[in-house]
Amino acid sequence: MKPVSLHGAEHAADPQRSYELLRRQGPVGVAEVAPGVVVHLVTDYQAALELLRDTGTWTKDTRSWLPKVPQDSPIRPLVEWRPSLFFADGEEHADLRRVITDSFRLLDPHDVRSMTFRYADMLLQEFADTGTVDLVSQYAQQLPLMVFNALFGMPDEEAPGLVRALEAMVGSDPEKQAEGGKWFHTYLATLYGTKAAQRGHDLTSWFIDHPNGLNQEEVVNQILIVLGAGNDPLRNLIINAFLCLFTDDRYFGTVTTGSLPIQHAIEQALWSDAPLANYSVHLARKDVTFHGTQLPAGSPVMVSYAAANTCPHSGVPSDGYRSGKNAHLAFAAGPHACPASDVATLIAAAAIERLLSYLPDIELDVPADQLTYQPGAVHRMLTALPARFTPLTPDAHGATPWSRSPSSPEQDAPSSPTPGRTAV
């Protein structure tokens, strides 16, 4: 079978065409996920569930396959083995996962929501009086990392550098990639060293103190995985939900009145436009025939969350709207399902709610068919989301909502200024 390319401009423009071509090969197709990197890709919902739940047939340890992935391949950093729960199996995976799930349970949802509001306000102040914004670069690309930076216990002034470093690391400039990687390495070392010396009320301290007794390398790699696995999908989820609100009258127009919760738009985005489109690398432990496809031992198999969610058996009707028959696979399933999905959706909802509360008439600034996506097999990522709105202007005394009522962890909701009028 000829591999279907998932890394070029054609796939970025129309991924469903790629998934349809893969479905013609059966539940398991052959895809090129980066130049020269070919894997089997599961596109069927039930087959994906079966694979994700079967720890006996498959391993997450990628080390035997890595020699076939070029060092300079854009997908290499995403499949490179590390001592983290992403690439562990069995009890080792369970122990590492327990550190993350136990630590995230210690977070107060109200605190996370208020924290998201606070950082959203910082970003809003930069553009709320302009009338236009790119919701990718000026909002969603920065906000998750600002929140994660605080959740892990670093001061706010470290967040801009973290945003720049991770942006450089996923870019195409080798020099900037190296600089970003060096900065990020220093960030992780400083974070661990600071918390090892003095604990705080934060995820890093809880990772260090967990009864499972992680060493420094393991703690740092769990932080790296949470930042890497959490940031890009969360950014994409926020943007994809905004796009749903902007382009579907059944969502936008009712959200600000409260008759249709923002959570509905988030769920729809998770079903129809999975922010992490294709991932979850598994290797066959032995020769296996899986849904009609013969796979030799060591064969790499990935799951297409995007294709599985939209396949005829996913529970999504032909009009693309969630039926509730099955759970979406945007957060995977089985033992390797996202351990922090509740926190991720909480942050996404708070980010959208905060912006809409201040800019309720925000709308797309370009036709939807002119929006473009970054090429790549793994993430479903808009290059930009231009929007326009009525500028939020100071009142007669020169005050804004932020200068009159500075955002703080205790402030849970804005004063909802009326568009087209001065803030009071």
Residue pairs with C-beta under 8 A, 6 or more apart in sequence:
1 25
1 29
1 30
2 30
3 30
3 31
3 32
3 38
4 18
4 21
4 22
4 25
4 29
4 30
4 31
4 32
5 11
5 18
5 31
5 32
6 15
6 18
6 31
6 32
6 33
6 41
6 278
6 377
7 32
7 33
7 34
7 35
7 74
7 375
7 376
7 377
8 375
9 375
10 17
10 18
11 17
11 18
11 375
11 377
12 372
12 373
12 374
12 375
12 376
13 372
13 373
15 277
15 306
15 380
16 310
18 31
19 43
19 304
19 306
19 307
19 310
19 311
21 29
22 29
22 30
22 31
22 41
22 43
22 304
22 307
23 29
23 43
23 44
23 307
23 311
26 291
26 292
26 293
27 42
27 43
27 44
27 46
27 47
27 291
27 292
27 293
28 40
28 41
28 42
28 43
28 44
28 47
28 290
28 291
28 292
28 293
28 295
28 301
29 40
29 41
29 43
30 38
30 39
30 40
30 41
31 38
31 39
31 40
31 41
31 278
31 302
31 304
31 377
32 38
33 39
33 41
33 75
33 278
33 302
33 377
33 378
34 69
34 73
34 74
34 75
34 377
35 73
36 70
36 73
37 68
37 69
37 70
37 73
37 75
39 281
39 300
39 301
39 302
40 293
40 295
40 299
40 300
40 301
40 302
41 278
41 301
41 302
41 303
41 304
41 307
42 48
42 51
42 291
42 301
42 302
42 303
42 304
42 308
43 304
43 307
43 308
43 311
44 291
44 308
44 311
44 313
45 308
45 309
45 311
45 313
45 314
45 315
45 326
45 329
46 313
47 290
47 291
47 308
48 303
48 304
48 305
48 308
48 329
48 333
49 329
49 333
49 334
50 291
51 57
51 58
51 282
51 290
51 301
51 303
52 280
52 303
52 329
52 332
52 333
52 334
52 336
52 337
53 333
53 334
53 335
54 334
55 89
55 90
55 334
55 335
56 285
57 284
57 285
57 286
57 288
57 290
58 282
58 283
58 284
58 285
58 301
59 89
59 282
59 283
59 285
60 86
60 87
60 88
60 89
60 93
60 281
60 282
60 283
60 336
61 81
61 87
61 88
61 89
61 283
62 79
62 80
62 81
62 87
62 281
62 283
62 300
63 81
64 283
64 298
65 79
65 281
65 283
65 298
65 300
66 76
66 79
66 80
66 81
69 75
69 76
69 79
70 76
74 376
75 377
75 378
77 169
78 279
78 378
79 281
81 87
82 221
82 224
82 225
83 217
83 218
83 221
84 96
84 218
84 221
84 222
84 224
84 225
85 93
85 96
85 97
85 100
85 222
85 225
85 336
85 339
86 225
86 229
86 336
88 96
93 335
93 336
94 335
95 212
96 212
96 214
96 218
96 222
97 335
97 339
98 210
98 212
99 207
99 210
99 212
99 214
99 222
100 207
100 222
100 226
100 339
100 340
101 339
101 340
102 206
102 210
103 203
103 206
103 207
103 210
104 203
104 339
104 340
104 343
106 206
107 151
107 203
107 343
109 342
109 343
109 346
110 412
111 409
112 147
112 151
112 343
112 346
112 347
112 350
113 346
113 350
113 412
114 408
114 409
114 410
114 411
114 412
115 147
115 150
115 151
115 409
116 143
116 147
116 346
116 347
116 350
116 351
116 354
117 350
117 354
117 407
117 411
117 412
117 413
117 414
118 407
118 408
118 409
118 411
119 143
119 146
119 147
119 150
119 159
120 139
120 143
120 350
120 351
120 354
120 355
121 354
121 402
121 407
121 414
122 146
122 407
123 138
123 139
123 142
123 143
123 146
124 354
124 355
124 358
124 359
124 402
125 400
125 402
126 138
127 133
127 138
128 358
128 359
128 391
128 392
128 400
129 391
129 392
129 393
129 394
129 400
130 391
131 388
131 389
131 390
131 391
132 365
132 386
132 387
132 388
132 389
133 139
133 362
133 386
133 387
133 389
134 384
134 385
134 386
134 387
135 238
135 239
135 242
135 385
135 386
135 387
136 235
136 239
136 382
136 383
136 384
136 385
137 384
139 238
139 351
139 355
140 235
140 236
140 238
140 239
140 242
140 351
140 385
141 163
141 167
141 235
142 159
142 163
143 235
143 238
143 347
143 351
144 230
144 231
144 234
144 235
144 238
144 347
145 159
145 162
145 163
145 166
145 227
145 231
146 156
146 159
146 163
147 347
148 226
148 227
148 230
148 231
149 156
149 158
149 159
149 162
150 156
150 159
150 202
151 202
151 203
152 191
152 202
152 203
152 204
152 223
152 227
153 191
153 194
153 195
153 200
153 201
153 202
153 203
153 204
153 205
154 162
154 187
154 191
154 194
158 187
161 183
161 187
162 184
162 187
164 180
164 183
165 179
165 180
165 181
165 183
165 184
165 187
166 180
166 184
166 227
166 228
166 231
167 180
168 176
168 177
168 179
168 180
168 181
169 177
169 180
169 181
169 184
170 232
171 177
171 180
188 220
188 223
188 224
189 220
191 204
191 223
192 204
192 208
192 216
192 219
192 220
192 223
195 202
195 204
195 205
195 208
196 208
196 216
199 205
199 208
199 209
203 223
203 226
204 219
204 223
207 214
207 219
207 222
207 223
208 214
208 219
214 222
226 340
229 338
230 340
230 344
232 275
232 276
232 379
232 381
233 275
233 276
233 344
233 379
234 275
234 344
234 347
234 348
235 275
235 381
236 275
236 276
236 379
236 380
236 381
236 382
237 266
237 269
237 270
237 275
237 330
237 344
237 345
237 348
238 348
238 351
238 352
239 381
239 382
239 385
240 269
240 273
240 275
240 380
240 382
241 262
241 265
241 266
241 268
241 269
241 348
241 352
242 352
242 385
242 387
243 269
243 273
243 368
243 371
243 382
243 385
244 251
244 265
244 268
244 269
244 272
244 273
245 251
245 252
245 255
245 262
245 265
245 352
245 356
246 252
246 362
246 363
246 364
246 368
246 387
247 364
247 368
248 268
250 260
251 260
251 264
251 265
251 268
252 363
254 260
255 261
255 262
255 265
255 356
256 356
256 360
262 349
262 352
262 353
262 356
263 345
263 349
265 352
266 345
266 348
266 349
266 352
267 322
267 328
268 321
268 322
269 275
270 309
270 328
270 330
270 331
271 309
271 310
271 314
271 316
271 320
271 322
271 328
271 330
272 309
272 310
272 316
272 320
273 306
273 380
274 305
274 306
274 309
274 328
274 329
274 330
274 380
275 330
275 379
275 380
276 305
276 330
276 378
276 379
276 380
277 304
277 305
277 306
277 377
277 378
277 379
277 380
278 302
278 303
278 304
278 305
278 306
278 307
278 377
278 378
279 302
279 303
279 305
279 378
280 302
280 303
280 305
280 332
280 336
281 300
281 301
281 302
282 300
282 301
282 302
282 303
283 298
283 299
283 300
283 301
284 290
284 295
284 296
284 297
284 298
284 299
284 301
285 297
286 297
287 294
287 295
287 296
287 297
288 294
288 295
288 297
289 295
290 301
295 301
303 329
303 332
305 328
305 329
305 330
305 332
306 380
308 314
308 329
309 316
309 328
309 329
309 330
310 316
310 320
314 326
314 328
315 322
315 323
315 324
315 325
315 326
316 322
316 323
317 323
322 328
327 333
331 337
331 338
331 341
331 344
332 338
338 344
354 414
355 362
356 362
357 413
357 414
357 416
358 392
358 401
358 414
358 416
358 417
359 389
359 390
359 392
359 419
360 416
360 419
361 389
361 390
361 419
362 387
362 388
362 389
363 387
363 388
363 389
364 385
364 386
364 387
364 388
365 386
365 387
365 388
366 386
371 382
371 383
371 384
371 385
372 382
372 383
372 384
373 380
373 381
373 382
373 383
374 381
374 382
374 383
389 419
390 419
390 420
392 400
392 401
392 417
392 419
392 423
393 422
393 423
394 400
394 403
394 422
394 423
395 422
395 423
395 424
396 422
399 423
400 423
401 414
401 415
401 417
401 423
404 415
404 423
405 411
405 414
405 415
415 423
415 424
417 423
417 424
